[in-house]
Amino acid sequence: MPSLNRDVIIIGTGPAGLGAAFHLTEQDPSLSILMIDREKICSGGLLNDCKQNYTYPIGFSAENWTKDEAERLLPLVENRLRPVIKEKQNLTVYQRRAERVGVSLLDVRQSHVGTDKSRLLIQRLVDELKSRGVSFALEQEAADVFDDDTGTGVAVSGAKRERARKVIVAPGRKGFSFLQQVMERLGISYMDNTVDVGIRVETTVDNYPIVNDYYDPKFFFPDGVRTFCTNSGHARVVLEHYQGFSLVNGHAFSTARAGNNLANFALLKTIGLKDPIRSGQQMAVFLARLANDIGGGKPLMQRVGDFRMGKRSSTATFNDDLYAFPPSCPVTAGDLGLAVPSRIMRHLWAALKKLDSIVPGVLHPSTIMYYPEIKMYANKPDFLDRHFRVTKNVYMVGDGAGTSRGITGAWASGIRAAEGILQEN
Ligand SMILES: Cc1cc2nc3c(=O)[nH]c(=O)nc-3n(C[C@H](O)[C@H](O)[C@H](O)COP(=O)(O)OP(=O)(O)OC[C@H]3O[C@@H](n4cnc5c(N)ncnc54)[C@H](O)[C@@H]3O)c2cc1C
């Protein structure tokens, strides 16, 4: 990678970084831009099944976004990603049922690409940026960011220094520690007081038929519980590996793949930690390690039938005749009650019971609950302006900096940082 002075260096080629790069090149084609990513393929969350939500507040953090601001930028995101919006049916029927039990069901404009097709989308986006003159440095890890008397830029692993007028840092959730380290070095104060803790529910499409009418239904329950990231068609629960523990997640292939008649979704409870303020990250790691320790190094899974009877699931009972489908992600059969803090479990279970009266069937004894699914994305810096500037020449955006919680919000955050840079030109 030649060491040149650039106009802008962007760390991270996820949607936040790409959103910034597209907006910068559209508005000022003369800018020289370098995008750095530690992965081999230009990646980030777009590489997963890539559901896109085009309705506020899905994917946006309320403290950084007003509805008007999100709605101003979402059409720009849509222009680039060119989603095919999914039709919904029977929405008012489900909404009426939900209202009766104190739950709301949001009407969200959505599209779904599918894990098997998302690489094609990424390739199209990267090719387009390359044709506009953007350089990519893949498999290069940013080790630090500097913005001082010596200049502005990024120290890349191997101690090389890349200089630029402006730096956009968009390392996503997995860049949590990197971001924290950069903020500490640059003297930026930040807050890490929110964490989402929950389970991934897996059942058959027959037991959760709403997915035939609404691809990723967004239910909001009392006590800060919500459904998130619903997958169906050819859907699988998957593991995300971190240092010392694994979390569960879910994805689905495109409709080009034959279906497996399974659906999965996350049920998450948002926890805001108050005085004395503790770290959401620390809490997430503690809970995840506990669950993985109890699971012998893996997450836990339990059938609803066993949970209801207050007994653990075991490998022997897991494939009983009532249990019509095998888990798509066989982890350790056990007892969630041992690992999930009781207040969290109570609120999740109350939400599931309400959901079962809106979509009868979801609490069939065969339904599987996997734990832990935890979202630890926000290292929220103190921003200096509405463009997510944190020092004179450095901007922090995307899920890692807590300005978004999804692909479209991350892309829009990148645009906001780009607008800030363009204003200064
Ligand atoms: C399994 C899974 C499925 C998901 N499905 C969906 C979905 O369907 N719809 C949705 O809206 N959201 C989904 N999400 C969430 C979504 O991926 C994120 O909201 C979004 O990608 C955040 O964008 P970002 O640009 O902030 O970060 P990311 O997309 O995570 O991109 C960050 C990039 O920075 C790179 N990076 C990190 N640290 C460094 C470093 N030090 N040096 C160089 N590069 C670095 C990473 O390699 C990565 O490519 C999913 C997430 C997961 C994990």
The ligand as an SDF file (V2000), in Angstrom:
LIG
                    3D

 53 58  0  0  0  0  0  0  0  0999 V2000
  -24.8190  -12.2920   11.5280 C   0  0  0  0  0  0  0  0  0  0  0  0
  -25.3390  -10.8840   11.3780 C   0  0  0  0  0  0  0  0  0  0  0  0
  -26.4610  -10.6360   10.6130 C   0  0  0  0  0  0  0  0  0  0  0  0
  -26.9160   -9.3380   10.4620 C   0  0  0  0  0  0  0  0  0  0  0  0
  -27.9890   -9.1260    9.6580 N   0  0  0  0  0  0  0  0  0  0  0  0
  -28.4320   -7.8670    9.4790 C   0  0  0  0  0  0  0  0  0  0  0  0
  -29.5040   -7.6210    8.6000 C   0  0  0  0  0  0  0  0  0  0  0  0
  -30.0150   -8.5330    7.9800 O   0  0  0  0  0  0  0  0  0  0  0  0
  -29.9420   -6.3340    8.4670 N   0  0  0  0  0  0  0  0  0  0  0  0
  -29.3780   -5.2770    9.1510 C   0  0  0  0  0  0  0  0  0  0  0  0
  -29.8200   -4.1320    8.9760 O   0  0  0  0  0  0  0  0  0  0  0  0
  -28.3450   -5.4930    9.9660 N   0  0  0  0  0  0  0  0  0  0  0  0
  -27.8600   -6.7560   10.1360 C   0  0  0  0  0  0  0  0  0  0  0  0
  -26.8100   -6.9710   10.9530 N   0  0  0  0  0  0  0  0  0  0  0  0
  -26.2340   -5.7960   11.6050 C   0  0  0  0  0  0  0  0  0  0  0  0
  -25.4350   -5.0230   10.5610 C   0  0  0  0  0  0  0  0  0  0  0  0
  -24.5010   -5.8980   10.0550 O   0  0  0  0  0  0  0  0  0  0  0  0
  -24.8010   -3.7800   11.1560 C   0  0  0  0  0  0  0  0  0  0  0  0
  -25.8010   -2.9560   11.7030 O   0  0  0  0  0  0  0  0  0  0  0  0
  -24.0360   -2.9650   10.1140 C   0  0  0  0  0  0  0  0  0  0  0  0
  -23.2340   -3.7790    9.3140 O   0  0  0  0  0  0  0  0  0  0  0  0
  -23.1620   -1.9300   10.7960 C   0  0  0  0  0  0  0  0  0  0  0  0
  -22.3930   -1.2820    9.8300 O   0  0  0  0  0  0  0  0  0  0  0  0
  -20.9710   -0.6590   10.1590 P   0  0  0  0  0  0  0  0  0  0  0  0
  -20.4520   -0.1300    8.8770 O   0  0  0  0  0  0  0  0  0  0  0  0
  -21.0810    0.2160   11.3330 O   0  0  0  0  0  0  0  0  0  0  0  0
  -20.0510   -1.8880   10.6360 O   0  0  0  0  0  0  0  0  0  0  0  0
  -19.6680   -3.2500    9.9350 P   0  0  0  0  0  0  0  0  0  0  0  0
  -20.6490   -3.5830    8.8940 O   0  0  0  0  0  0  0  0  0  0  0  0
  -19.4280   -4.2240   11.0180 O   0  0  0  0  0  0  0  0  0  0  0  0
  -18.2970   -2.9350    9.2020 O   0  0  0  0  0  0  0  0  0  0  0  0
  -17.1350   -2.6350    9.9330 C   0  0  0  0  0  0  0  0  0  0  0  0
  -15.9270   -3.0110    9.1050 C   0  0  0  0  0  0  0  0  0  0  0  0
  -14.7720   -2.5180    9.7550 O   0  0  0  0  0  0  0  0  0  0  0  0
  -13.7300   -3.4800    9.6880 C   0  0  0  0  0  0  0  0  0  0  0  0
  -12.8220   -3.2430   10.8030 N   0  0  0  0  0  0  0  0  0  0  0  0
  -13.0770   -3.3220   12.1260 C   0  0  0  0  0  0  0  0  0  0  0  0
  -11.9990   -2.9800   12.8370 N   0  0  0  0  0  0  0  0  0  0  0  0
  -11.0190   -2.6700   11.9410 C   0  0  0  0  0  0  0  0  0  0  0  0
   -9.6600   -2.2630   12.0570 C   0  0  0  0  0  0  0  0  0  0  0  0
   -9.0840   -2.0680   13.2480 N   0  0  0  0  0  0  0  0  0  0  0  0
   -8.9560   -2.0680   10.9240 N   0  0  0  0  0  0  0  0  0  0  0  0
   -9.5270   -2.2500    9.6950 C   0  0  0  0  0  0  0  0  0  0  0  0
  -10.8030   -2.6410    9.5340 N   0  0  0  0  0  0  0  0  0  0  0  0
  -11.5370   -2.8470   10.6410 C   0  0  0  0  0  0  0  0  0  0  0  0
  -14.4700   -4.8060    9.7890 C   0  0  0  0  0  0  0  0  0  0  0  0
  -13.6930   -5.8320    9.2150 O   0  0  0  0  0  0  0  0  0  0  0  0
  -15.7350   -4.5230    8.9930 C   0  0  0  0  0  0  0  0  0  0  0  0
  -15.6040   -4.8660    7.6470 O   0  0  0  0  0  0  0  0  0  0  0  0
  -26.2840   -8.2580   11.1070 C   0  0  0  0  0  0  0  0  0  0  0  0
  -25.1490   -8.4960   11.8710 C   0  0  0  0  0  0  0  0  0  0  0  0
  -24.6720   -9.7820   12.0060 C   0  0  0  0  0  0  0  0  0  0  0  0
  -23.4280  -10.0030   12.8210 C   0  0  0  0  0  0  0  0  0  0  0  0
  1  2  1  0
  2  3  1  0
  2 52  2  0
  3  4  2  0
  4  5  1  0
  4 50  1  0
  5  6  2  0
  6  7  1  0
  6 13  1  0
  7  8  2  0
  7  9  1  0
  9 10  1  0
 10 11  2  0
 10 12  1  0
 12 13  2  0
 13 14  1  0
 14 15  1  0
 14 50  1  0
 15 16  1  0
 16 17  1  0
 16 18  1  0
 18 19  1  0
 18 20  1  0
 20 21  1  0
 20 22  1  0
 22 23  1  0
 23 24  1  0
 24 25  2  0
 24 26  1  0
 24 27  1  0
 27 28  1  0
 28 29  2  0
 28 30  1  0
 28 31  1  0
 31 32  1  0
 32 33  1  0
 33 34  1  0
 33 48  1  0
 34 35  1  0
 35 36  1  0
 35 46  1  0
 36 37  1  0
 36 45  1  0
 37 38  2  0
 38 39  1  0
 39 40  1  0
 39 45  2  0
 40 41  1  0
 40 42  2  0
 42 43  1  0
 43 44  2  0
 44 45  1  0
 46 47  1  0
 46 48  1  0
 48 49  1  0
 50 51  2  0
 51 52  1  0
 52 53  1  0
M  END
$$$$
